[in-house]
């Protein structure tokens, strides 16, 4: 199965388990003035909601109809398109910015950059955003070891994400924050990840059992109902 198209099987879990995006990331990426923005690979609308809250006019582009159905339910005023980073369905020169929240690692960067060149206005912004669990924290590194590294972690561990013409050097911004959760929340977070969605039942049970064991045994995780999960939001920006 194409892992990039697996999330619709767990759309409701994705909606509740995945963290929101901090306002600081959106502000750094797009500034204070309202812009016309395409949220590409919008999923259930996690980044879309942050963009709308910041005052931007947003069109959500998403290939998975099940994910898009959740977004339409939660954000009924947002325009939507079924499309991909390589083929958005947007008109030529129609947006000030195209942002990819947790989705650039699923695209062909050369084809997607060509599509961004088509749909962005002059000096339009390409924004790439990832919420990353902070692996510098001991128990978070252990959590990742149990779940397995995600594709986004593999891409960013290799350096800056790849982009192509007409985009050049990437600017970078990071902000650190924590998401309050629980053992139940960590289990749901695991269930929202593509390798676990597509895993065998035996493998899935082993991962979830490993997370429960970590939470119960780790000295820094005393209360399974009150866990602060540390995140780094990493943002990259390039101008057309």
N, C-alpha and C positions, 0 to 999 in steps of 0.2 A: 504493500500500500504506500502511496505517496504521503509521507508524513505531514507535508504542508496542508494536505486536504483532510487530515484526520480529526481536526478539532471540532467539527460540527457534530461528531458523535458525543461530545461532552460539552456542548455549548452552554448549558445552564451551570455546569460545574465551573467552566472557565469564567463565566460572569461573576460568580460569587467568590471564587478562590483566588483569582489573580488580583494583584494589587493595583490601585489607581496610580496615576502619574502625578508627581508633585508639580505645583504651579510654577515653582522656580525654573523647572526645565523648559516649560512652555514659554515663559517670559524671556529667558535667555535666547531661545531659538527664534522667536518671532517678534520680540519687542513689545512695545505698548500700544502701537496703532493697530486697529482691527484690520485683518487681512482676509482675503478669500483663499481658503485652504482645502486641499484634498488630503484626507487621511486614508492612505493606501494600505491595504491589508488591515482594515479597521477592526476586524474580529467582532466582538460583542460591543465595541464602542468605548473601551477604557480610555484611550487617548482622545477619542472624539469628544467625550464628555469634558475633559480638561480643556480642550480647544474652545468648545462652546462657552464654558465658564469664563474663559479669558476674553470673550467678546468677538471671537472670529466667526466668519461665515463658513461652514464646513460642508463638504460633500464627502461622504464615507464610501470608499471603494473596497469591496471585499468579494473574493471568489466563492465563498461557501455560503449557500443560501440559509443554512441552519444558523450560522453565526449572525448573518445579516438580519434574520428574523428577530433575534434577541435585541439587536441594536435598534431596529425599528420600533420595537415595543418600548424600550427604555428611553429612546430619544426620538419621539415621533416627529419633531420639527426639523430633523436633519435630512437633507437630500441624500439618496443612496444610489449606487450603481453596482451591478455585478461586474467585476473586472479584476485584473491583476496588475502588478507593477509593470509588466511588459506590455499590457494592453488595458488601459484604464477605462476606455469609453468616454473620456472627457474630451471636450472640444479643444481645438488648437488654441494656444496662448490664452487659456481661460482662468488660470489661478495664479496667485502670488506666491504660493508655497505648496510643496508636496512633502508630506511627512510620513514616515514609516515607523510605527511603534511596534517593536518586537516582531518585525516582518521583513526587514531588508535581507536577512540571512536566508530567506526562502526564494529570492529572486535571482535571475541572471543579471548581474550588475551592468553589463554592457547594454543589453536590450532594455533594461529598466531605465538607464540613464538616457538612452535615445528617446524613450517615451516621455521622460521628464523634460527633455529639451523641447519636445513637441507641445506639451500642455502648459509649461510655465511661461509666464510673461517675461520680458527682458529683466534681467537681474533678479529673477525669481529664486526662491530658497529651496534647497533640498535639505530636509532634516531627517536624521536617523536617530531613533531613540530606543534605548533598552533599559528596562528595570532589571538589575542584576543582584541576586543575593550576594551579600558581602562575604566572600570566601576567606577573607583575612581573619574572620572570627572562627575559632576552633570548631564549635559545634555545627556551624553552617557548612564548613568544609566537609565534616563528617556526613551531614545530610546529603550533600551533593554526591559524595562517594557512594552512598546507598542508592540514590535515585539514578545516578549516572549523569554525566555532563550533558547539557543541552546543546543544540546546534549553535545557538547564539553565543554561549560560553566558548565553544570551540572557535568560532569566528573571531571574537574579540580577544581571546588569548593569543591569537596569531598576529595581532597588531590592529591598526586602524582598519575599518571595513573597506572593502574594495569599491571604488567608483571609477567611472570612465568619462570620456568627453561628453558634454562640454564642461564638466565639473573638474576643478583642480584640487588644490590642497584643502583638507578638512580642518575646520576649527573644532575644538573639543571643550566640553563643559561637563563637570560632574557635581552631583549633589548627593549627600548622604542623609538617610532618614530611616525610621523604623516603622514596621507595620505590626500592630497588635494582632495576635492570632492565638492559636491553641493547638493541641495535638490534633483535634478534629480538623482544624483549618489546614494544618500541614498535610494531613492525609488527603484532603480535597485538592490542595495545591498539586500534590503529586499526581492525582488522577486527571488533572487538566493538562499534563505534559504529553506530547505526542508519542515518545517512546513507551510510555505506560498505557496510553489509550490503545496502542496497537500491540501491546505485549500479550503473551499467553496468560491465561488465568493463574497458572502456577507462578509465573514470574511476577505478576501484579501482586499477588498475595504475599510473596516473599519480600517485595519492596515495602509494602505497607507495614508488614510485621517488623521490618528493620527500622523503620521510622519510629514506630511505637516503642521499640526497645531503646533507641537512642534517647528519646524524650524521657523515658522513665529512669534511665541509668546515668545520663550525663550530669555531672555535679553542678553545672550552670543552668540547668533546666529543672527547677524544683517543683513548679506548679504546672501541670499539663494543660490547665485551663487559662493560663496567663503567660504567654510567650511573646517576647518582642523579637521579631524577625528583622535583622538589619539588611538594608538595601543600599546599593549605589545606583543612581540613575545616571547613565552615560549618554551624552547627547553630542552628535556631530552635525556640523552645518557647512554647506557649500553653496556658493552663489553661481547661478547660471551665467 
